[in-house]
């Protein structure tokens, strides 16, 4: 009953926002865009109707033929102009189901307004609301920078004539206080927090290469007897076009954080002490040489908490070979490892093959309608870690199915 009420409330709010956007469409066009993935799947692991294979942690799960959820996001945006000021209203709804069919997992992913052409800063872009600012490696579905949330900020401030720009933003996450019958705050871990980001981007450092440097400061709220903590982080992100003449690009992250700031420059937890820290390096090339396209990743991450240290490693890639204009053959191979201090290493290797129909031969062309077979091999340590969600009494498994992916 409660979930039905929440779903109805979200849909009513969404409908009101959509109606507002569409109501102005007589004079201005509304842009519609989105993303969708999902499909039926089965597995040969005994006792499991559906199974995916990966280790818990950023970049440790390769997604081709290995996604057990159904997800979509749909965005409406309308650009307008008034008295010399350009502004844009954006609404994105989303749908998520951890299984094939579910009807109550809807939400608002983004809802914000941005403005440009303000008289005292005509080139600066100002924004306010719920917005996303993130970069990922697609084949592992991991956003290695993810400074999203409810906040406000500005960007596109030129730093000299080099093309480098400056942005600044602030975000706030809060939760309702939980009290006992006497009105006392309860220490239930419902702290909120705030974070600030200084963003230097589009810094030209080499031909066709740009650097982004982001500094983050965070502060957790104290609530219910639980004290929030501070944190900070820094992210260096280099993007390279025309990488090695392979028709693609290259992406490198070098990141550090501690306390309540996470490696992706969002929050870790609102109460993480300064002794909690980590760093990582991520390398991800893409290519398209004739009929052969793809993306790869190599990752190393080191985390420290009061309970010990953990080292994570991942290497793999996805390849796409065009057999014709609209038929591709896809393959993906990935190896992931996680080594907690004082415990056995958790290892997993995953392989997927299968054909796909697409609107074009290139790796990034979508939609793709895929058939696949996935095989995974993992050790007992990985199977016994409940965070991985693997079959406890197995060390391998095979899944097969169909999946659609589209962005538009």
C-alpha positions in Angstrom: 0.0 0.0 0.0 2.8 2.4 0.9 4.7 1.7 -2.3 1.6 2.2 -4.4 1.1 5.6 -2.7 4.7 6.6 -3.4 4.4 5.5 -7.0 1.2 7.4 -7.5 2.7 10.5 -5.9 5.8 10.4 -8.2 3.6 10.0 -11.2 1.4 12.8 -10.3 4.4 15.1 -9.7 5.9 13.9 -13.0 2.7 14.5 -14.9 2.4 18.0 -13.5 6.0 18.8 -14.5 5.5 17.3 -18.0 2.3 19.2 -18.4 4.0 22.4 -17.5 6.8 21.8 -20.1 4.4 20.7 -22.8 2.1 23.6 -22.1 4.8 26.0 -23.4 5.6 23.9 -26.5 3.4 25.9 -28.8 6.2 28.4 -29.1 9.3 26.3 -28.3 10.1 22.7 -29.1 10.5 20.2 -26.3 13.5 17.8 -26.6 13.0 14.2 -25.5 15.9 11.9 -24.9 16.6 8.9 -22.8 18.2 5.5 -22.1 16.8 2.0 -21.7 18.2 -1.5 -21.0 16.6 -4.8 -20.1 15.6 -8.2 -21.3 14.8 -11.7 -20.4 17.5 -14.0 -19.2 18.0 -17.5 -17.6 20.8 -19.3 -15.9 22.1 -22.9 -15.5 23.1 -22.3 -11.9 21.0 -24.7 -9.8 18.3 -23.0 -7.7 18.7 -19.6 -9.4 16.2 -18.2 -11.9 18.6 -15.4 -12.8 22.2 -14.8 -11.9 24.8 -12.1 -12.6 28.5 -12.3 -11.9 30.8 -9.6 -10.4 32.6 -8.5 -7.3 31.3 -5.7 -5.1 33.1 -2.5 -5.8 33.6 0.1 -8.5 34.6 -1.3 -11.9 34.5 -4.9 -10.8 31.5 -6.1 -12.8 31.5 -6.3 -16.6 28.0 -5.6 -17.9 27.5 -7.2 -21.3 25.1 -10.1 -20.8 25.5 -9.6 -17.1 22.8 -7.2 -16.0 19.9 -8.6 -13.9 18.0 -5.3 -13.6 15.7 -3.4 -15.9 16.4 0.3 -16.1 15.2 3.3 -18.1 15.5 7.1 -17.9 13.5 9.6 -19.9 14.2 13.3 -20.2 12.2 16.3 -21.3 14.1 19.6 -21.8 12.8 22.9 -23.1 15.1 25.8 -24.0 13.5 29.2 -23.9 14.6 32.9 -24.1 13.3 36.0 -22.3 14.8 39.5 -22.5 18.1 38.3 -23.7 18.5 35.5 -21.2 18.6 31.9 -22.4 17.2 29.3 -20.0 16.5 25.6 -20.0 14.1 23.5 -17.9 15.0 19.8 -17.5 13.0 17.0 -16.1 14.2 13.3 -16.1 12.1 10.5 -14.7 13.6 7.0 -14.2 12.4 3.4 -13.7 14.5 0.7 -12.0 13.6 -2.9 -11.3 16.1 -5.4 -9.8 14.2 -8.1 -11.5 12.5 -8.6 -14.9 9.1 -7.2 -13.9 8.2 -4.7 -11.2 5.8 -1.8 -11.2 6.7 0.4 -8.3 10.3 1.6 -8.7 9.9 5.1 -10.3 11.6 8.3 -9.4 12.8 11.8 -10.4 16.4 11.6 -11.6 16.8 15.3 -12.5 14.7 18.4 -12.2 16.6 21.7 -12.6 16.7 25.0 -14.4 19.8 26.6 -16.0 20.4 30.1 -17.2 22.9 31.9 -19.5 23.1 35.5 -20.7 22.9 37.2 -17.3 23.9 40.9 -17.7 26.9 40.9 -15.4 28.3 37.5 -16.6 26.9 36.8 -20.1 28.9 33.6 -20.8 28.5 32.0 -17.4 26.0 29.1 -17.0 24.0 29.2 -13.7 21.9 26.3 -12.5 19.8 25.2 -9.6 17.9 22.0 -8.7 18.6 18.3 -8.9 21.2 17.6 -11.5 23.8 15.1 -12.7 27.5 15.7 -13.3 29.3 12.4 -14.0 31.6 10.4 -16.2 31.8 6.7 -16.6 33.4 3.7 -18.3 30.5 2.1 -20.1 31.5 -1.5 -20.1 31.6 -1.7 -16.3 28.7 0.8 -15.8 30.7 2.7 -13.2 30.8 6.5 -12.8 34.3 7.3 -11.6 33.3 10.9 -11.2 29.7 11.5 -9.9 29.0 14.9 -8.4 25.3 14.6 -8.7 22.5 15.6 -6.4 20.4 18.6 -5.3 22.3 21.8 -5.4 23.3 24.9 -7.2 26.3 26.3 -9.1 27.8 27.9 -12.1 30.2 26.9 -14.9 31.7 28.1 -18.2 33.8 30.8 -16.6 36.8 31.3 -19.0 40.3 31.3 -17.5 42.3 33.4 -19.9 42.5 32.6 -23.6 43.6 29.0 -23.4 40.1 27.5 -23.4 40.3 26.4 -19.7 37.2 27.0 -17.7 36.1 27.2 -14.1 32.9 25.9 -12.3 31.8 25.8 -8.7 28.9 23.9 -7.2 27.4 23.0 -3.8 25.1 20.1 -2.9 23.0 19.2 0.2 21.7 15.9 1.2 19.4 15.7 4.2 17.1 13.2 5.9 14.2 13.5 8.3 15.1 13.2 11.9 13.9 10.0 13.7 12.7 10.5 17.3 11.5 8.2 20.0 8.1 8.6 21.9 9.7 11.2 24.2 10.9 13.3 21.2 14.6 12.5 21.5 16.7 12.1 18.4 17.6 8.5 17.7 21.1 7.5 16.5 19.9 5.5 13.5 22.6 6.7 11.0 20.3 9.1 9.2 22.8 11.9 9.0 22.8 14.2 6.0 25.7 16.3 4.7 26.9 19.0 2.3 29.7 19.2 -0.2 31.4 21.8 -2.3 33.2 21.4 -5.6 35.8 23.6 -7.4 36.0 22.4 -11.0 38.8 23.4 -13.4 38.2 21.8 -16.8 39.0 21.9 -20.5 42.6 22.6 -19.6 44.7 22.0 -22.8 47.7 20.0 -21.8 48.7 18.3 -25.1 47.4 18.1 -28.7 43.8 16.9 -28.6 44.1 16.3 -24.8 42.4 18.0 -22.0 42.6 17.9 -18.2 39.9 18.2 -15.6 40.9 18.9 -12.0 38.1 18.7 -9.3 38.6 19.5 -5.7 35.9 18.5 -3.2 35.2 19.3 0.5 32.4 17.6 2.4 30.9 17.8 5.8 28.4 15.4 7.4 25.6 16.6 9.6 25.5 15.6 13.3 22.1 14.1 14.2 20.6 11.8 16.7 23.8 11.6 18.8 25.8 10.6 15.7 28.5 13.1 14.7 29.1 13.9 11.1 32.6 14.2 9.8 34.5 16.2 7.2 36.3 15.0 4.2 38.1 16.1 1.0 39.1 14.7 -2.3 40.8 15.5 -5.6 40.2 14.0 -9.0 42.5 14.4 -12.1 40.8 13.4 -15.3 42.5 13.4 -18.7 40.6 12.8 -21.9 42.4 12.3 -25.2 40.9 12.4 -28.7 42.4 10.7 -31.7 44.2 8.2 -29.4 47.0 6.5 -31.2 45.2 6.9 -34.5 42.7 4.2 -33.5 39.6 6.2 -34.3 38.6 6.5 -30.6 39.9 8.2 -27.5 41.4 7.6 -24.1 40.3 8.4 -20.5 42.5 8.4 -17.4 41.5 9.1 -13.8 43.8 9.6 -10.8 41.8 10.2 -7.6 42.2 10.5 -3.9 39.8 11.0 -1.0 39.4 10.7 2.7 36.7 11.1 5.4 33.2 11.7 4.2 34.3 12.4 0.6 34.2 9.4 -1.8 36.7 8.6 -4.5 34.1 9.6 -7.1 33.9 13.0 -5.4 30.5 12.4 -4.0 29.9 11.3 -0.4 31.4 8.1 1.1 29.3 8.1 4.3 28.4 11.1 6.3 30.3 9.7 9.4 33.5 8.3 7.8 36.5 9.3 9.9 39.6 10.9 8.5 41.4 7.5 8.8 39.1 6.2 6.0 40.9 7.1 2.8 41.6 5.7 -0.7 43.1 6.3 -4.1 42.7 4.8 -7.5 43.9 5.0 -11.1 41.7 4.1 -14.1 42.8 3.7 -17.7 40.1 3.3 -20.4 40.8 3.4 -24.2 38.2 3.2 -26.9 38.8 2.4 -30.6 37.2 1.9 -34.0 39.4 0.5 -36.7 37.3 -0.5 -39.7 34.8 -3.1 -38.6 36.5 -3.6 -35.2 35.5 -1.3 -32.3 35.6 -1.6 -28.6 36.4 -0.3 -25.1 38.9 -1.5 -22.5 39.6 -0.8 -18.8 42.5 -1.3 -16.4 41.8 -0.3 -12.7 43.7 -0.4 -9.4 42.1 0.9 -6.2 43.4 1.0 -2.6 41.0 1.6 0.3 41.8 2.0 4.0 39.3 1.9 6.9 39.5 1.2 10.6 38.8 -2.4 9.8 41.7 -2.8 7.4 42.9 -2.3 3.9 41.5 -3.6 0.6 43.2 -3.6 -2.8 41.0 -4.0 -5.9 42.2 -4.8 -9.5 40.3 -5.1 -12.8 41.3 -5.6 -16.4 39.1 -6.4 -19.4 37.4 -5.2 -22.5 34.5 -5.5 -24.9 34.9 -5.9 -28.7 32.5 -5.4 -31.5 33.0 -6.7 -35.0 30.6 -5.7 -37.8 29.7 -8.7 -39.9 27.4 -6.4 -42.0 26.0 -2.9 -41.7 23.4 -4.1 -39.1 24.8 -7.3 -37.7 27.7 -7.3 -35.1 29.4 -10.0 -33.1 30.1 -8.9 -29.5 32.5 -10.4 -27.0 33.6 -9.3 -23.6 36.2 -10.6 -21.2 37.0 -9.3 -17.8 39.0 -10.3 -14.7 38.4 -8.8 -11.3 40.1 -9.2 -8.0 39.5 -7.9 -4.5 42.0 -8.6 -1.7 40.9 -7.6 1.8 43.7 -7.4 4.4 44.1 -10.7 6.3 41.7 -12.5 4.0 41.9 -14.6 0.9 41.7 -12.8 -2.5 38.4 -12.9 -4.2 38.8 -13.6 -8.0 36.2 -13.7 -10.8 36.6 -14.1 -14.6 33.6 -13.4 -16.8 33.2 -14.1 -20.6 30.3 -13.2 -22.9 29.7 -13.8 -26.6 26.8 -13.2 -28.9 25.3 -11.4 -31.9 23.6 -8.1 -32.0 21.4 -6.2 -34.4 22.1 -2.5 -34.7 21.4 0.6 -36.8 25.1 0.8 -37.8 28.4 -1.1 -37.6 30.2 1.1 -35.1 30.8 0.1 -31.5 28.7 3.0 -30.1 25.8 2.6 -32.4 22.5 2.0 -30.6 19.9 0.5 -30.3 21.4 -3.0 -30.0 19.2 -6.1 -29.8 21.4 -8.8 -28.4 21.5 -12.5 -27.8 24.2 -13.7 -25.5 25.8 -16.5 -23.5 27.8 -15.6 -20.4 30.2 -17.8 -18.5 31.8 -16.9 -15.1 34.4 -18.6 -13.1 35.1 -17.5 -9.5 36.8 -18.8 -6.4 35.2 -19.9 -3.0 36.3 -16.6 -1.3 34.3 -14.7 -3.9 31.3 -17.0 -3.5 31.3 -16.7 0.3 31.3 -12.9 0.3 27.6 -12.0 0.6 28.3 -8.6 -0.9 29.0 -10.2 -4.3 25.7 -12.0 -4.6 27.2 -15.1 -6.1 25.9 -18.7 -5.6 27.5 -19.9 -2.3 27.9 -23.5 -3.2 29.3 -22.9 -6.8 32.5 -21.6 -8.4 31.1 -21.1 -11.9 27.9 -20.4 -13.7 26.4 -19.9 -17.2 23.7 -17.5 -18.2 22.0 -16.8 -21.5 19.3 -14.5 -22.7 18.4 -11.4 -24.8 18.9 -7.8 -24.1 18.1 -4.4 -25.6 20.1 -1.2 -25.0 19.3 2.1 -26.5 20.1 5.8 -25.9 18.5 8.5 -27.8 
